[in-house]
Amino acid sequence: MLTRLEADSIGTMEVPAKAYYGVQSLRAKHNFNITGCPLHPAFINNLARIKKAAAMTNMTAHVLDEQIGQAIIRACDEIIAGKLHSQFIVDAIQGGAGTSANMNANEVIANRAIELLGGKKGDYSIVHPNDHVNMAQSTNDVIPCAGKLTILELMPGLIQELKRLHKALMDKSVEFDDVVKMGRTQLQDAVPIRLGQSFEAYAAVITRDIRRLQQVEEEIRVLNIGATAVGTAINVNPIYLFHIIKNINLVCGTDCSQAEDLFDATQNLDGFVFTSSMLKTCAVNLSKICNDLRLLSSGPKTGIGEINLPPKQNGSSIMPGKINPVIPEVVSQVAYNVIGNDTTVTLAAEAGQLELNAFEPVVFYKIFESIDTMTGAVRTLIDNCILGITANRKRCEQLVESSVSLATALCPYIGYKKAADIAKQSLETGIPVRELVQNSGLLTQEQLENGLNLLSMTQPGHQF
């Protein structure tokens, strides 16, 4: 394999001659063989967008040669279009606060710009990764900004799927509005509830999740671009400092703002903690819904069996005909992973010291994973589960009528003590509550029909 010799402050290394990355990227690849996962494609694109905006701004400030700047912009456009991604060789989790990722971008862009100007890769006298591509920047403002821009790019997809989920749940709530089933608290029979009310409650919590994730988007739009190393904007032309955010928005199609306090925005990661926390909250809610779906569909003959989940695949290699609730199961597994990711993000954010947090790479790795996997989980939950759920109406009615908890509705008529006696007798004899009351003479037929009207029991504010 043909190589070229490149040097950095550590020494010299042989770099593949055809590679667009350079010595600093290659060192990082050797040092950080951690996850086997490359940088997120959207993160790579946003690094390129920041470099493009920086070149535009530095040309406006007349500190970057126009020819070099235009070559950098063309190289960035190619990366944004999906080219050269294979040249981003550093691991998603890396030491150095993301310096390796930043330099990987600088080297790839520089070498492609060199080619565009007629030079050979590695001839940094034409376009230099640090002096030209990284001009007026630091890893400490580029990396968090690329992270935030990536969150802004990924989050709408998750929110859109959650909106679809909300609609699917509301449609089911209408479809099941006339199905009365037994409500359960602490897994024990409680009082009747309509199946439609259960699904409407699921939709309500998803509404709150959507609202919380939209709040995340508002917070993440504040960038520390221009802060460079610690917030002092060292090596930054005043024109760049006050115009870079405009060009970031122009290139990215965003509505971001520059942080009022660049020191705070550089050293504190509470915005990412908030983001991860809202993702975790959504994951918890999704898993709770899926737990309910698994319970309500359990059996189907020997469990609750009040609803049917659409069969998606064989459930056993040994038991013929067994169908498992695989879609709710996978959603819960995603939720568990997101919850774990949140713990990682929390610890990484807390571990920052003084003017910088060095642990942003793992923060972004986990947040991006949480958004991507939740987007996929919600999509499969809708398409492969929620839309195909049906109600076992007769089963729901049977379970309600056979439950001793119907005695709760008798308390306003005969008092708690007598109602408890009826419930105990029903439990011991297996005779339904309705039949016991009818035979006892405690209530008139009209009172009985009114008191044990199943649909009326599910109406908030119902008066006996």
N, C-alpha and C positions, 0 to 999 in steps of 0.2 A: 504493500500500500504506500502510495506516495504521500509524503508529509511536508509540512513547512515548520520552521522553527519560530516559536513565539516566546516572548519574554514578559514577565511581570515582576513585581517587587520580590517575589519568592525565588525566582530563577527562570530557567528556560524549560520548554516542553515541546515535544513533537506533536503537532496537531495535524489531523488528516488534511491533505491539500485541498480536497473538495469541500471541506466543512465550512459553513458560514459562522459557526461558533468559534471562539478563540480559546486562549490559554486559561482564562479565569473560569469559563464555563466548564472546561475539561477537568480542571482541578476540583471543581464542585461536584462533578459527576463521580469522580473517584472518592471524594470525601463523604458524600451523602448518598450512599447506596442503601436507602432506608425503606421506602414503600414500594418501589418499582412503578409508582404512578407519576406521570409527568405533570407539569403545570396544567391547570384547567384551560381548555381551548379559549374560553371567553376571557380568562385572565390574561392569556398571551395577547389576544386581540386588544385588550384595554391597555396593556403595557405599550403596544404599538401606537394606540391612539394618543396616549400621553406624550410619547416621543414625537409624534407628528405635530401635536399642538405646541409642544415646546419649540420645535424647529420653526414653526410659523411665527411664534412670538419672538424668538431670538432674531429672526430676520427682520421683523418689524422694528426691533430695538437696534438694528444695524450692528449686531455683535456676531452674527453668523453669516458667512459668505453665502450669497444667494445660490450659487451653483451647488455648493455642498448641501445647503438647506433643502433645495428641491430634490436632490438625490436621496436624502434622508426621508423626505415625505413620500417619494415613490416607493422606497423600500418598505416603509410603514404600511402603505396602501396594499402592497402585495401580501403582507402578513395578515392584515385585516381581512383580506379576501380569502384567507385560508391557506396561503402558500407558506413554505418554510417552517411550518409548525414542527416538523421532524427535527429541526435544528435546535429546538429548545430542549436541551438534554438534562437539565438539572431536576432533581427530585422535588416533589411537592413539599416535603418536609426537609428543611435545611437550616443549618446554623447561619448566624450572621445577619439576622433580621430581614432576610430577603435580598441581601447584596448579590448573591449568586444569580437569582432570578433577574435582577435588574441588569447585571453585567451580561448575562446571556442575551437579553434583549439588545443591549448596547452593541455587543459584538456581532450579532446576526445582522442588525440594521446597518452597522458600519461596513461590514464586508459586502453586503448586497449593494450598498450605495457606492462602494469602491468599484464594484463591477460595472454599475450603471455609468460611472464616470470613465470607464475604460481601463481601470487598473486591475491588479491581481489581489486576490484575497490575502489579507495579512499585511498589506502595505498601508499601515495606519498613518503614513505621512499625507495620504490623500484625504481620508476621513478617519478620525480617531474616535474610538468608542466612548472615551471619557470626555475629551476636550470638545467634541462636536455633538455626538448623539446625546450625551448626558449633560450638556451645557445647561447651567442654572438649575440643576436638579441634584437630588440626593436620593439614595435608596429610601431614606427616612420620610420623604414625602411622595415619591413615586409609588412605592409598594402599597402603602395604605390607600392611596387614591385609586390604584388599579383594583384593589380589593373591594372598595366601595362601589366603583363603577360596575364591577362584575356582579355584585349583589343586586344593584339596580337593574342589571340586564336579566338576571335569572329570576328575580322575585315575581315579576308580572306573570310568568308562566305558571308558577304555583298558585298565585291568587286567582288566575283564570280557571284553573282546575277546581279550586275550592268553590268558586261561583257556580260551576257546573254541578258540583256535589250538592250545594245548597238547593239548586233547582230540582235535582233528582230526588232529594229527600222531601222537598215540599210537594212534589208530584205524588210521591208515595203517601204522604200524609193525607192528601185529598182522596186518593184511591182507597185508603184503609180507614177513612173517617167513621164508617158505620160498623167497624169490627170492634166489639167489646171483648177485652181480654182481662186476665187477672194481673193486676199490678203486684210487684214484689218489692219488699224492702228487706235487706239483709238475707236475700235469697229465700225468704219465706212469704207465703201468701199475704197480701195486704188488702187492698181494695181494688175494685174494677177500674180500668183505664181503657181508653180507646187506642187501638194500635196506631191510628193516625196521630194521636197526641204524642205518642212516643217518637214517631218520625219527625213531627214538627219540633220537638225538643232537640233532636239531633241537628236539625236545620238551624235552630236558634244559636246553638253554640258555634256552629261553623260561621255564622254571620259575625260573631264576635272575633273569631280568629282572623277573618278577612280584614276587619277593621284594624286589628292590632298589627297585622303585617303591612297594611297601608301606612300606619304610623311609622313603622320601621323605615319605609322608603323616604319619608320626610326627614328623619334624623340622619340617614346615611348620605343625604345630598350635600352635607357640609364637608368640604375637603381642606386638607392642610397643604395643598399644592403651593409652592413658593416658599415654604418654610425651610427648605433644604435640610441641614443636619439636625438642628435642635429647635428651630423656630425663629432664628435671627435673620434668615434669608441671606446668609453669607454667600458671596459670589453671584448674586442675582442683580441684574440690571433693574432699576426702578420701573422701567417700561414693562419689562417681563412680569414683575411682581404684581402689577395692577391690571395686566391684560391676559395673563395665562388662563384665568378661569373662564373668560369669554371664549377663548379658543378651545378650551376643553369642552365647553358646552356645544360649540359649533361642530367640532369633530365627532363628539359622542351623541349628539342629539339629546342632551340632558338639560336639566335646569338646576345645576348645582351652584353652590355659593362657596366663596372662600371663607374659611374660619376667621372669626374676629380675633381670636387668640391663637396664633399659630403654635405657641409653646404648648398650650393645653392640648391642641388637636394632634400634636406630634407624639406626646408621651402617654396619653390616656386612651384606652380602648373601650370605654364604657358603651360606646355606640354599637360595637360588635357584640358585647355582652348582652345588650338589649335585644339585638337582632336574634342571637342564638336563643335567648330566653323565650321570645315570642314563637320561634320555631318549635321549641320544646313544648310550650303550652299547647300549640296546635297538635303536636304529635300525641300528647297525652289525651286530648279530646278525641282524636281519631281512633286511638287504640281502645278507649272506653266504648265508643260506638261499636267497634268491631267485636269487643268482648260480648256486648249485648246481642249482636247478630249471631254469634256462635252459640250462645245460651238459648236464645229463642228458637233456633233451628235444630237444637240438639236432639238426638235420637236417630232417626226421626220417629221411631215407634216407641221407644222406651224413655225418651227424654221429654223436654217441653214441647217441641214440635209445633209451635204456633205459627212459624213462618217457614217458607222453603227458600233456600238459597239456590241459585242456578247451578246445576252440576257442571263442573269444568274439567275434571279429569278423574281417573281412577284413584281411589283413596288408599289402596292397599295392594301389596304384592302377594298377599296370602288370602285375604278375605274378599271373595267375589261380591261385587255389587256395592261395596263400601265407598261412599263419597264423603270426602272431607271438606271442611270450610277453608279451602286453601287461600282464598283471596283475603278474608279477614285475618288469617294467620300471617300472611306476608306483610300486610299493613302494620300489624302489631310489631313484627320484627323490625321493620323500618323505624317505627316509633321508638323502640328500645335503643336502636343505634343513634337516633337523633338525641335522645335523652343523655346517652353517654357522651356524644359530641359536645353537648352543652356543658357538661362537667369539664371537659378538656378546655373549651374556650374560656370558661370561668377561671380556671387555674392559670392559664396562659396570660390572661389579662391582668390578673392579680400579681403576676410575677414580674411585671415591669419595674425597672429601677431608674430613678432620677429622670433624665431627659428623653428616654426612649424605652420602648418595649421591644425586646429582641425576639419575641415569640410569635410574631404575626404570621409566619408561614403556616404553622399548625392551626392557627385561628381560621385562616382562609380555607385551608384544606378541609377542615371539619364543617364550616358553614356552607361552603359550596356543596359538599357531599350531602348535607342535611337538606338543602333546597332541592337538589337534583333528585334525590331518592324519594323525598316526600311528593314531589311533582309526579313521579312515576307511580307511586303508591296510590295517590288519590285518583289518578287516571284509571288505573286498573280496578280500583274499588267501585268507581262509577260504572264503567263499561262492562265489567265482568261479574258484578255482584248486585249493586243497588238497583239497577234498571230491571233486573230479572227477578227480583224478590216477589213472591206471592204469599198470600195469607191462607192459612188453614182455618177457615171460618168456623167449621163445625167443631174442630178441636178447641179453638178459643172459647166457644160457647160452653162446651162440655166442661172445661176446666173451671170456668167461672161458676157455673151452676153447682159444681161439686165441692167448691171451696167452703170451708167453715167460716172464712173471713167475711162472707156476706152478712154474718151476724152483726158486724160493725154498723150497718145501715139501720139496725133495729134499735140502737141505743136511744134515739130521740123518742121512741114509742114506749119501750118497756124498760129502759134503764140499762146501765152497764152490767149489773149483776145478772139479771135474767138473760140478757144477750149472751153473756159469757157461759151461762149454763146451757143455752141452746147450742153454742159452738162446741162445748165439751161433749154434749150428747151426740152431736153429728159426727164428731171425730171418733167417738167410741163405737157408734152403731153403723156408720157409713150412710145413714139416711141424710139426704140433702137438707140444708137449713130451711129452704122454702117449704119443704114437705112437713118438717117438724113444727114449724110455726103454724102452718095451716091446720095441722091436727091438734094443736095445743089450745086453740080458741083464744089465744092472747090478743089477736088482732082480727079486725073485720077483714073481709075479702078485699074491700077497697083500700084499707090501710096497708094490707100486705102487698097488693099490686103497686101501690104508690111507693112504699118503703123499699121494695126489692125490684124496682124498675131499673134494670141494668144501665140503660142509656142515660137515665136521669142521674145516676150515681156519678157519672163521669163529667157532669156539667158543673163547673165552678159556680158557686153561689146558689146551687140548687137548694130549695127550701122544702122540707118534708111537710 
